[in-house]
Amino acid sequence: MAANPARTIADLVFSSFGKRVVALDRYTGELVWQWTVPTAAAYVAVLLDGDRLIVSAQGYMYCLDPLFGQEVWNNPLEGLGVGIPCLASVNGNTGASTAMMSAAAAAAHQQQAAAAAAAT
């Protein structure tokens, strides 16, 4: 899992399997990072919320950096119960965030093209 400094959030897809959350390169399918829920988890839900990946697992909430999979914060939401999680956010998967990610991907592509042209 080599780090790619030019990789952006728009280059990744996220999924969860059991206690694991993974990021894959959307073009190659390469595993970019994986993170394990530190608590018991039966159902794990993920939501890309702008520049944060929100993970819900058995009554616990976690925030991960989507590029590197590092935990930013967690909240046990004590006393609220457990069950199948459902996540929503004004930033998660909206047209505005999609447009922002598309613009970031286009800018990264232009930078890569310029670097390739300069190298020849």
TATAZI-V209830 format. One record per residue. N is the residue number from 1. SS is DSSP state (A for helix, B for strand, O for the rest). PSI is psi in whole degrees, 0 to 359 (999 if undefined). OMEGA is omega as a letter, one per 20 degrees, with the letter a starting at -180 (* if undefined). Layout:
# TATAZI-V209830
n->N ss->SS psi->PSI omega->OMEGA
n->N ss->SS psi->PSI omega->OMEGA
This chain:
# TATAZI-V209830
n->1 ss->O psi->76 omega->a
n->2 ss->O psi->140 omega->r
n->3 ss->O psi->138 omega->r
n->4 ss->O psi->106 omega->a
n->5 ss->O psi->340 omega->a
n->6 ss->O psi->354 omega->a
n->7 ss->O psi->139 omega->r
n->8 ss->O psi->172 omega->r
n->9 ss->A psi->324 omega->a
n->10 ss->A psi->345 omega->r
n->11 ss->A psi->0 omega->a
n->12 ss->B psi->153 omega->r
n->13 ss->B psi->150 omega->a
n->14 ss->B psi->146 omega->r
n->15 ss->B psi->166 omega->r
n->16 ss->B psi->144 omega->r
n->17 ss->B psi->111 omega->a
n->18 ss->O psi->239 omega->a
n->19 ss->O psi->7 omega->a
n->20 ss->B psi->143 omega->r
n->21 ss->B psi->136 omega->a
n->22 ss->B psi->154 omega->r
n->23 ss->B psi->133 omega->r
n->24 ss->B psi->147 omega->r
n->25 ss->B psi->123 omega->a
n->26 ss->O psi->346 omega->a
n->27 ss->O psi->327 omega->a
n->28 ss->O psi->343 omega->a
n->29 ss->O psi->2 omega->a
n->30 ss->O psi->137 omega->r
n->31 ss->B psi->119 omega->a
n->32 ss->B psi->314 omega->r
n->33 ss->B psi->162 omega->r
n->34 ss->B psi->150 omega->a
n->35 ss->B psi->140 omega->a
n->36 ss->B psi->130 omega->r
n->37 ss->O psi->126 omega->a
n->38 ss->O psi->356 omega->r
n->39 ss->O psi->172 omega->r
n->40 ss->O psi->139 omega->a
n->41 ss->O psi->129 omega->r
n->42 ss->O psi->316 omega->r
n->43 ss->O psi->129 omega->r
n->44 ss->B psi->129 omega->r
n->45 ss->B psi->146 omega->r
n->46 ss->B psi->147 omega->r
n->47 ss->B psi->121 omega->r
n->48 ss->B psi->114 omega->a
n->49 ss->B psi->82 omega->a
n->50 ss->O psi->247 omega->a
n->51 ss->O psi->22 omega->r
n->52 ss->B psi->146 omega->r
n->53 ss->B psi->115 omega->a
n->54 ss->B psi->132 omega->a
n->55 ss->B psi->130 omega->r
n->56 ss->B psi->130 omega->a
n->57 ss->B psi->113 omega->r
n->58 ss->O psi->49 omega->r
n->59 ss->O psi->358 omega->r
n->60 ss->B psi->145 omega->r
n->61 ss->B psi->138 omega->r
n->62 ss->B psi->149 omega->r
n->63 ss->B psi->125 omega->r
n->64 ss->B psi->151 omega->r
n->65 ss->O psi->118 omega->a
n->66 ss->O psi->337 omega->r
n->67 ss->O psi->328 omega->a
n->68 ss->O psi->348 omega->r
n->69 ss->O psi->16 omega->r
n->70 ss->O psi->140 omega->r
n->71 ss->B psi->129 omega->r
n->72 ss->B psi->316 omega->r
n->73 ss->B psi->168 omega->r
n->74 ss->B psi->158 omega->r
n->75 ss->B psi->120 omega->a
n->76 ss->O psi->352 omega->r
n->77 ss->O psi->51 omega->a
n->78 ss->O psi->134 omega->r
n->79 ss->O psi->359 omega->a
n->80 ss->O psi->350 omega->r
n->81 ss->O psi->181 omega->a
n->82 ss->O psi->171 omega->r
n->83 ss->O psi->194 omega->r
n->84 ss->O psi->120 omega->a
n->85 ss->O psi->152 omega->r
n->86 ss->O psi->130 omega->a
n->87 ss->O psi->145 omega->r
n->88 ss->O psi->150 omega->r
n->89 ss->O psi->150 omega->r
n->90 ss->O psi->333 omega->r
n->91 ss->O psi->342 omega->a
n->92 ss->B psi->115 omega->r
n->93 ss->O psi->40 omega->r
n->94 ss->O psi->166 omega->r
n->95 ss->A psi->323 omega->a
n->96 ss->A psi->315 omega->a
n->97 ss->A psi->326 omega->r
n->98 ss->A psi->317 omega->r
n->99 ss->A psi->319 omega->r
n->100 ss->A psi->316 omega->a
n->101 ss->A psi->323 omega->r
n->102 ss->A psi->318 omega->r
n->103 ss->A psi->319 omega->r
n->104 ss->A psi->320 omega->r
n->105 ss->A psi->320 omega->r
n->106 ss->A psi->319 omega->r
n->107 ss->A psi->318 omega->r
n->108 ss->A psi->320 omega->r
n->109 ss->A psi->318 omega->r
n->110 ss->A psi->320 omega->r
n->111 ss->A psi->318 omega->r
n->112 ss->A psi->319 omega->r
n->113 ss->A psi->319 omega->r
n->114 ss->A psi->320 omega->r
n->115 ss->A psi->321 omega->r
n->116 ss->A psi->320 omega->r
n->117 ss->A psi->323 omega->a
n->118 ss->A psi->332 omega->a
n->119 ss->A psi->343 omega->a
n->120 ss->O psi->999 omega->*
